[in-house]
Amino acid sequence: MKYLLFILIGISCLGISCTSTPDSHFPRYSDFTKTKALSAQVINLDTILFRYPFRVTVRDSVAVVMDLHNMDHYLHAFTYPEWKHIASFGKRGEAPKEMLSAENIQFNSLDSLWALDANKMQITRWKISPSIGSAELVEEIKLDKKLVRSLDFHTMESGFLIPDYLGEHRFWEVDGNGKPIKSNGTIPSETANEETSRPALAQAWRSFMDYNPENGVLAMATQLGESLEIYNLKDSTHKVLYGPAGEPEFKTGKDGSGVPNGIMGFSDIKVTNKYIYAVFQGIKFKDKLAAYQRGEQPEDGGRFIYVFDLQGNPVQKYTLDRAIYGIDINEETNTIVATEVKSDDPIIEFKI
């Protein structure tokens, strides 16, 4: 679908640094009261060469890395923290039990590593066995066509949460059979009107999501612009925050597709029991284009991690010495595991 092509390129506010203007509907955060520079520690892997390691997640002494453009397997399991290779799985291909694409993963336990395949319109569940070095496919769930080409998801108590990509809603609650059962919210744009193309608007507002069932907090951060949404599914509250770059910018093409403008925004988000962590880029599209025109390869990823409390108040900004994409957060060990897509050492850690 043409209108999805650009997607994968590459209320109240209590915080003192949140403000709003007479022309805005939603509060703005302008700065963080605490900032800290973090230096990466390189992880030495024993076997795998990645092409584009997009996501990383750690559970039960196992780490799983999702490689967005791998030629053989999309998913790779390692022991943690030793980072010894266990198994590569999610074989690329069109045959049964193979994957046509990988958009995101959700690691709940050793017998519940979930993976989203947008091209096959399905979510799969895998069982990882470190003792015998295997990963077994145990479940395939076909997604309803009403969900279009889903690019993100999160498991929930009774099924899945999946963003809406047609612009009519914000996200769907989906049952365990892949059927949408409830739509939620609308795109919180301050500039869209009745003439705005809904599919183009949905493209521009493509967001990464994370959900914590312990506190019921679902957070969504836009890939373009600088917009953050926080839903509490337990008390049915919803907050929207804009950063200095504001909402995603785009132009509508003649065919109704969205053409991105403005900046590259967030690239991953995680909700813990205490905070919301979001990787932020802030790179202008015109600067990326100028770099390409000079024959240069612009940086790919974000050098900032923004930390908010569960109500959306800005708490901390980490400035990184590497540009990263995916993160996993362990607040007990104060460790961030991250992926650096353009590096010979693509898996790194930060101590916070």
N, C-alpha and C positions, 0 to 999 in steps of 0.2 A: 504494500500500500504506500503510495507516494507520500502521503501526509505523515508517515512515520519515519521517513528516511533520515531526517536530520537528528533524530533523538539520540543516537549513539555516537555523536561526534566526539573519534577519540574517545466584649473583651475588656481586659484590664492589664495594666503593666505596673508592677510594684518596684522594679529596679530603678536605681537612680540614673542609669545611663539610657533609659528608654524615654523617648519623647514622641510627640505627634504634632502635626500642624493642622490649621483649620481646614485645609483641603484634603486631608488624609482620613481614612476610616480606621486604620489600624496603627497601633503604637510602633515607633521606630526605636531600634537600639543603635547607638552611635559609637559606643566604645565599651571596653571592658575594664573594670576596676583593677583587675590583676592580670599581668602578662608574664610569660616565662618562655625563654628559649630552650628548645630541646635538641639534643644531638643524637643521631641514630646509631644503634649498635647493629652491625651487619650479622645476619644469620648465615652460617656456612651449611648449605644443603649438600647431601651426599650424592644425589643422582639426577634430579630433574632439571631440565632446561626449559624455562617458561618462555612463551611468546608475548603474553599480555596478562600477567597475573592480576586480576581485577578485584577479587574478594578473598578474604581470609577469615576463618572462624576457628575457635578453640573450645573443646569440651572434653572432659574425662581423659586428660593426658593425650589427646589426639588433636592435631591441627589439620584442617582441610583448606586447600587453596583452589580457587576456581580460576582457570585460565580461559580468558574470553575467546582467544583466537588460536588455541592449540590445534595442531594438525591431527593428533592421535586421540587424546583423552582430554576432557574438559575439567576433570576433578582429580585431585591428588591428595592422598592422606599421608600424614607423617606422625611419628611419635612426638610428644611435646613434654618437656622443652628440648629434647635431644635433636629433633628434626631429622630422624632416620626414616627413610621412605618405607611406607607400609604397602600401599597399592595405588595404582592409577586406574580410574574407572570413569564411567560415562563416555564410552567410546564414541567417537565422532562417526556418523554414518546414518543411512536411511533405513537400515534393517531393524527388525524388532529388537528391543532392549538397547538400541543405540540412540544417540542424541543428535539433533540437527543444530542445536544452539544451546547456550547456557547464559542465563541472565542474572541469576542470583542463587544463593544457597542459604539454607537455614539448618543449623546443627543443634538439635535438641538433646540427643543422646546417641550412644554408639549404634543403636538400631533405628535411629531416626535422623538421618542426614537427608534433608529435602532439597531438591534441585528443580528449578523452573526452566523449561524448554519452550521458548516462545514460538519457534517455528513449527514444532509438533503440537503446540497448544496443550501441554500437559505438565503435570508436576509428578516427579518420581521420588520414591523413598528408598534409601539404601541402608544396609546394615554393614558396619565396619567391624572387622575382627582382627585386631592388632596381633593376636597370638599366632594366627595362621597366615597373616598378610593378605587379607582379601577384603573385597567390598562387594556385597551381593544386592542385586536389585530385588526388592520385595513387594513393591507396589507401584502401580501407574494410575494416575488420575487424569482423565481427559477433562479439559476445561470447556465450558459452554461457549458457543460461538458469540454469544452476547458480550463476552469479555474481550472481544476483538483479539489483538495480539499483545498479551500481557507481558510487561517488561519488569515487573517487580511483584513481590508477594511477601507475606509473613504468615506463619502458622498461628492459629489461635485455638481457643479451647474446643470449639466445635467445627473447625474447618480452616479457612484461610481468609486473610485480608488482601485484596488486590485493588490497585488504583484503577480508576475509570479513565479510559483513553479516548472517549468520544466527546468529552467536555460537558456532559449533562450532569454528572455527579463528581464527587471527589474520590470515593473509593467504594468497593463492594465488600459485603460479607458473603463468603462463599462456603457452601457446605462441603462435607468430606467427599462428595461425589463430583465436585467441580461445578455445581449449579449455583448461580447467584441467588441469594435469598433476601438481601436487603441492600439498598443503595443509601449512601450517606453523604451529606454535605454538597457544597458547590464550590467551584473555583473562586477563591477570595480575591479577585482582581478589582482594583480601584478604577481601572480605565476601560474595561470591556463594556460593551453595550449590546443592544439587541441585534445590531448589524455585524457584530464580530463573529467570524467563523468559529463555531464550537470545536471542530476537530483541530483547527490551527491553534486555538487557545489551549486545548488539551496538550498539544505537542510542546508548546512553550512552557507549560506548567508541569511537564513531566518531572516527577519527584521521586527521590529515594525515600523508603520508609523503613521504620523499625517499630516493634511493639514489644512491651514488657508485660506479660500476663500477671506478674506479681502486683504491679500497681495500676494496671489497666491503661497505661499511657502509650498512645500511638503518636509518633512524630513523623512529619513529612518535610523534606527539605528540597527545594527546587534545584534542578540541574543548571538552569539559567537564572540570572538575577540573584536576589538575596532575600528569599522569603521562607519562613519557617511556620509550620502549623503544628499545634499540639492538641490532640483529642484525648480526653480522659473517658474511656468507654465505661468506666464504673459509675461516674456521676454525670455523664453526658455533657460535659463542658467542652468548649472549643475556644482556643486562642490562636490568633494570627499575629506574627511579628514580621516587620520588614527591617532589613539592614540598610546601610547607606546607599547601596546600589538599587534598592527598590525591587518591584516585581519584575518578572521576566519580560524582556523586550523582544518583539518579533514583528515581521511584516508578513502579510498574507499574499501568497503568490496567486497568479491567474487561475491556477487549478485548485485553489483553496488550501494548498499546503502552507505550512508555516516556515518562514525563513528566519533563523535566529539572529538576534542583534544584541547589543549590550555586552554583557559579560558571561563567562562561564562561572557558575556559582558553586553549589555544593556537589560533592562526589560520593559521600557516604554519610550515614547517620546511625548512631547506636543509642538506645535507651537503657540505662542501668537502673538500679533501685534508687539511686540518688540524683543522677544527672542525665542530660542529653548531650552527646558529643557529636559534632558535625565537622567533616573535613571541608574546608573552603578554599576555592581557587582565586576568584576575583580577577581573572585575566580577561582583558577586553578582546572581543572578536576581531576588531580592526588591527590590534597589535599582533594577533596570531596570523592574520592574513598578510600583514607587512613582513613578518618573519619568513613566511613561505615564499613570498615574492623575492626576498633576498637570498633564497636558497638555503635558509636555515630551518632547523627543526625546533619549533617552539617547545617549551617545557610542557610536560603532560602530567597534570595532577595538581594538588593543592599543597601549599606550604603553611597552612594554618589549620588548627583544630580549635573550634569554638565550643565552649562549654556553657550550657544553660542549666538552671535548675528546672524542676518538673513543671513549674508554672511559667517558664519562658524568660525568667530574668537572667541577663548575662552575668556569668560568674568569673570566667577565666578564658584568656586567649593564649594558646600555645603557638609559638613560631618555630617552624621546623627547618632543619638544614637540608632536608630532602623534600622533593615533591612526591606526594603519595596519593593513592586512590582509596583502597579499602582498609578498614581498621577493625580490630577486635580489642575490647577493653576489659581489663581485669583490675577492678578497684581494690581487691584484697592484696594483690602484689604490686599495685601501682604501675602496671605494665600495659603499654599499647603495642600490639603487633600490627604491622602495616605492610602493604604492597607498594612497591615502586616499579612502575611498569616499564620504564626505559632505563634498565640497569642490569649489569651482569650479576649483581647481588640483589635480587628483587624482593627478598623478605627481610624486613628490618624490625627492630624493636626500639621503643622509647620508654624511659623511666620518668614517671611524672611525680 
